[in-house]
Amino acid sequence: MKRGQHIELTGEVTRIDEDRVTVDLGPLVTIDRDKVRLVAKYQPPTRKKRLRDEVD
C-alpha cells in the first residue's frame, strides 16, 4: 500500500459528526466525511408469487 491509495473497507457507521464519520471495522475508525461513500445494505428480492399453487 502507498499513501493516498484508494481502498474499500466495509463496516457499520456508528457515529456522524459535522465533518467526521466513525465506522466499526473491528476497531472504531474515524475518517473525514468527504472520503466516505455510503451504500445501502443488500436486500434480497421479495417474492410476488407463492411458491406453490393454490388448491382449487
Secondary structure as UniProt FT lines:
FT   TURN            3..4
FT   STRAND          12..16
FT   STRAND          20..24
FT   STRAND          28..32
FT   HELIX           33..35
//
